[in-house]
Amino acid sequence: MDRLVKVGIAGFGTVGTGVVSCLLDNGDIIASRTGIRPVVHRIADIDSARDGKLKISRETFVNDAMSIIDECDVIVELIGGTSFAKNLILEALKKGKPVVTANKALLAEHGKELFAAAEKSKADIYYEASVAGGIPIIKALREGFVGNKIERIYGILNGTCNFILSKMEKDRSDFDCVLDSAQRLGYAESDPSLDIDGTDTVHKAAILASLAYGEWFGIEPVYKEGIRGISFEDIRFAAEFGYKIKLLAIIKQQDDDVQIRVHPALIPEDSMLANVSDVYNAVQIKGHPVGETLFYGRGAGRDATASAVVADIVDVCLNLKFGSHRRVPAFKIGKQFRHIIPMNEVNSRYYLRIRVSDMPGVIASISSIIGSKNISISSIKQAEKEGEDSVSLTILTHLANERLLMESICEIEKLNCVKSKVILFRVEDI
């Protein structure tokens, strides 16, 4: 006979309705595969009429989210935010109730406290839906790669940014025009700052880095740049060099230290990640001994996120059924690095675009400054003059130190022949 498990859901918005729909539609499949049947026992939300198509009794709904803790076996936090949601989770864990959450911001900013509470109470906290939507990347890092040393992770983790960059390339349009289109289509929020400034990706990168390297980093050490400064001109010039521009989460080991950074990067146009387009996400992991692996799918949206939440609910229910709480701890301290490398100590290749006067000696002057910092140029191109007094000069460097590269840019911008700020993107030869 199936083991019935009472599920309490806090938050009946887009994801919450998706979770309830999945449990109702696929409850028989879950039961046949696992021998447990998660039953929606309580839903806490101020608006109980968000989805009238779902067959749920009115008695299921309550206004007080805290009240569902004592009544239910599993608590699912889908409220969002970092204040009340945090208090709800801590109270549930304090009472020994397992928690499932999709709250990436809360985990990234307060994960250390939450996991300490789970450890103290011997309760489970699962969070697959916090990173990359329906892609099971948390389970892969926590369980599938448990026997691996993680060498690096590259992630396209924000569908809004990936849609914008894909459309800029396809339509040959600039950022502001494509952002307006993304907002009309519902792919970008009316205030898109969280996505386009890179904060959403930073939250996800912090979670992945912590799982990979055994220390809860938080968001402070993560270097961040968004995509506002990208123009179609840069996308076009990058293509001439054989690259595409993506907003990338980069987590990698360098000797015994770790880099964690989020910024636009040029990646080879024939790489798998370069061909991840529109709202899709992808995570590429290199581990030892597994080698290179790639995870691809929808990174957001009701159904993809609900799929991940339900998978966590089922895992927690199985733990309850077999009395195996903390069978796979959500996070365990096990530091596997010495230091986090500051951005000015990172070594990378670079793309520079410089608006310069169309006159003799310009390339020589700029090359001399770059060379004086022991930075080697791998390629340099000057665009054709189009009836203007200035032209774009694009440069690709070999591997160089970030601090020295920035020093050279400061000197370049002081030249009389340079007409605007130097545009810089890092290059990752994936």
N, C-alpha and C positions, 0 to 999 in steps of 0.2 A: 504494500500500500504506500502511496506517495506521502512523504513527510510534508505537511503544510507549514509554511513559514510566513508569519505576519510581517508585511513590509509597510513602513510608514514613510511617506514622501513629503518632504518640506519644500514647497515650491511647485506650482502647477502651471508654469509658463511653457515655452516652446519645448524644452527638453523634458520637463515633467510630463506633459501630455504624451510625448513620444514614448517615454518609459512605460506609462500606463497602457498605452496602445499595444506596445510590444508584449507586455506581460499577459494582456488579455488575448491577443491574437495567437501568440506562440506558447502559451502555457502548457498545452498538451505536448508539444515537441520537447520543451524543457523537462517536463516530468518524465517522458519516455526515455530521455537520454541520461537523466541524473537521479531519478527517484525522488526528487524534491519538487514542490510546487510553490513558488513565491506568490502570495496572495496580497493584493493591495488592500490593506486593512484601514489605513487612515491617510488622508491627504490634507495637508495644512496649507491654506492659501486664503488671502483676503477676497479673491474672486473665484468662486467655485463653478462659474459658468463659462470658462474659457473654451471648452471643447464639448459642445452639447451632443456630439455624435458618439462619444464614449458612454457605454452603458455602465454607469456607476451610481449607486444609490446615494441619495442626499445625506444619509447618515454617515457616509464615509468621510465627508468634509468637516474640517474644524478650522477655526481661525487661529488658535494658539498652537504654534509649532512645538513649543516645549511639551505640550500635553501628550504628544504622540510617543514620546520616549518610553514612558512606562507601559503603554499599551501594545507596543510593537516589538518584534524580535530584531528587526534590521531597520536602521534609520538612513534614509537617502536624502542628503542635503543638496538641493538644487535651487537655493535661494540666490546665491551669488553674494558678492560683497565680502568685506573682511571684518565686520563687527558682529552683527547678530549671528551670522552663519558660524563664526568662530565659537561664540558662546554656546550655540546649539550643539556643535560637535563635541566640545569639551564636556558638556553636561552628559551627553550620551555616552561618551567614553568613560566618564567617571562612574556611571552606573553599569559599566561592563557591556554596553550595547555596541555591536559592530556598526560601523559607519561606512557608507559609500558616498563619495562626493565627486563633482566635476569641477571644483572650484580652484582653478590654477593660480589665481592671484592670492588666495588665502594660503595655499600650500607653499607658494614661492616666498611669501612674506612671513608666514608663521608656522612653517612646516616643522621646525625644530621643536616648538612647544607642543604641537599636535601629536607628533610621533612619540614624544616623551610621555604624554598623557596616555597614549595607547599602550606603551610599554608598561607603564605603572599599573594599569588596570587589566592587562593581558587581553585587551580587546583588539579587534581588527579594524583597520582603516584602509580602504581601497580607493583608488583614484585614477583608474584607467582613462576615463573620459577627460581628464585634465590636460592631456597632451595629444594632439593629432586626431581628435575625434574618434572615428571608428577604427583607426589603425591600432592594433594591440601592441603598442611599443613599450608600455610600462611592463606588461607581463613578459615581453621578450627580454628586457634588460634585467628584470628582477628574477626571472625563472629560466627562460630559454638560454640565456648567456651566463648563467651563474658560474659556469666553469671557465669563463673567458676573462682575459685581461683586455679591457676596452682601450684601444689605441686612439680612436677618433670617432666623432659623430658629426655628420653634416645634416642639417635639417631645414627644409622649407616648411615652416610651421604656421604660416598665416595665410589663409585663403584669400582674404581681401587684398593683401599686398601682391600675392602671386597673380591674381586676376588682373590687377592694375598693370603690372609689368608685362604680362602676356598681351594685354590689349594694346598697350602702348607700342609694343613691337609689331603686332599684327596690323593695327590701323595707322601706324606711323604718326601717332599723336603724342602730344606732351601730357605731362602729369595732371594738370588741373582739369583739362578737358575729359580725360578718362576717369578721374575721380568723380566728377559730376555724373558721368554715365553709370559708374558703379553704385552710386547712391540711388539713382533712379531705379536700377534693377534690384536693389535690396542687398547687394553684395558689400556695401559699405554703410556704416552708421551715419546719421546726420552729423554727429561729431566723431570723425574717424581717427582721432588722435591716438587712441590706445593701439590701434592697428598700424597706421602708417608711420608713427614715430618709433615703432619697434618694441613698445612696452609689452604687448601681448606675447611676442616671440621671446623676450627676455624671461618672462615668467616660465614659459615652457622649457627654455634652455636651462634655467636654474634647476628645474625638476630633473631633467635628463642627466645633467652633469652630476647632480647629487647621487643619483642611482648608480652612475657609472664609476664614480670615484670615492664613494663612501663617506661623504661629509656633507652636512646640510649647509649649502653655501649662502642661501638667501639671494637677493637680487643686487646687493651693493657691489660685488666684485665683477659683475657682468658688464662689459663694455657695450654701449648701445649707440647705434645710428639708425635712423629710419630712411624712408624712400622719397621724402619730399624733394630732395635736391637732384633727383634723376630726371634728365631730359631725354627726348627722343634722339637728340644729337649724340648723346653718350651711348645709347643703345645701338645706334647706327655705326659709330666708330668702333665699339666693342665687337660688333659683327665682322667688321673688316679685319680685325685681329683674330677672328675665330672663336669669339666668346659670346655668352649671353649674361645679362645682369639679373641676379636673384637676391632677394633678402634672405640671408643665410644665418642660421645658428651654427656656430663653429665651436666644437668642444674637442680638444685634442691634448694628448700627452706629448710633452717635449722634454726628453730625458726623464727626469723624475718630477717635473713640474707640469702644471695644467694651464691651458688657455681656455677661457670661456668668453666668447664675444658674439655680438649680433650686429650685423651691418650688411649693406649691399655688397656683393662681390661679383667679379667676373669669373665665370666658370666655363670650361671648354664646351662649345656648342654640341659636341658629339657625346658628352657625358649623359648618363641616365637622368641625373637631377636637372640638367639644363632643359630637358624635354618634358618636365612636369609643368603643365600649364593650367590656366584658368584657376578655379578655386581649390584645386587638389593640393594635398600635402604629400611629402615624402621624407623619409629619414633613412640615411645611409650610415651604416655602422660597420667599422672594421674592428674585429676582435681577434685575439689569439687564443685558441687555434682556428676559429671558425672562418676567418678571412672577411671578405666584403659581403655585406648583406644589404638589401634594399626593401623598405616597407613603403607601400604606396596606397593612397585612397583618399576619401573625403575627410577633410580635417575639421569640419564643422557641420552645423545643420542639425535639425531635429532627429532624423533617423540614424545618421552615423553616430551621433553622440549618445542617443538612447541605446544603441546596440552595445556600446562600451559600458554604459551604466548597468544594463541588464546582465552582462557577462560578470561584472563585479558582484552584483546581487547574488547570482548563482554560486559563485565561488564562496561567498560568505555563508550562504545557506548550507552548502556542503560541509563547510567547517563546523557549523552548528550541528548538523546531522550526525557527524562522526566524532564530535567532541574534540576537534583538533584546532582549537583557537590558536592563532599565531603560528599556524603551520608554515606559512611563508610570511615572515614579518614584512610589513609594508616598507619599512626602512630600517636598516641596521648600520650603526656607525662602524666603519672599517676603513679608515683613511688609507688611500692608495696613491698618495702624491706628497710632495714636500711643500710646494708653494703654488699660489696662483700667480701667473705671470702678468705683471702690469702691461697695459697696452703699449706703452712707450718702449718696452723691451721685446715686443713681439717681432719676429722676422717674417716678412711676407714679400711677395712681388706686388708691384703697384702699376696702376694705370693713372696717368696724369693728362688732363686736357688744359691747355694754356692758350688764352686768346692773346695774340701777339701782333705787333706791327709787321707788315709785309715789307721787310727790308733786309739787306745783307747782314750777316753776322749774328742774327738772333739765335739760330740753332747752336752756334758755337758758344755763345755766352751762357745759354741755359745748360748745355752739356758740360761746360766747364764747372759750373756750380755743383751739379749733380756728381760729377767725377771727383770733385774735391772732398766729398763725403765718403769716398770709397764705394759709391753706388754705381753699378754697371748697367748701361742701357741695352736692352735686348732688341728693341724696335722703336723707330721714330717715324712719324708721318706728318706731312704738312698738307692741309686741305687746299684744294684749288681756290684761288681768289674769285669771289663772286661779286665784283663791283664795290667792294668795301676796302677800307684802308687796313683792316686787320683780318687775320685768318686764325683758324684753330690748329694748334700743334698738339699732336697726341703722342705720348711716350709710354712704352712698357719697360719696366725695369726688371733686372734679375732680382734674386733674393736680397732684401735689404732690411736694415734695422729701422723700425718705425720712428724712433727719436731722430736719427740722422736724416731720414727722409723729410720729416717735418721741418728740421732746421734748413734743409736745402730749399724747401718751398718758401719759407720766410724770406730767404735771400732772393729767390727768383721773383717774388712779388714786388720787390723794391726796384727791379729793373725798369727803366723808362719805356722799354719796348713792350712790357707786359701790361695789358689793358684791363684785366679783371682778376678776381680771385682764382687761384688754381683749383680746378676740380680734381678730386682724388677718389679713386676706388681701389680696394685691395683685390688681388687676384688669387684665386684658389685653384690650382691645377689638379682637380679631382681625378 
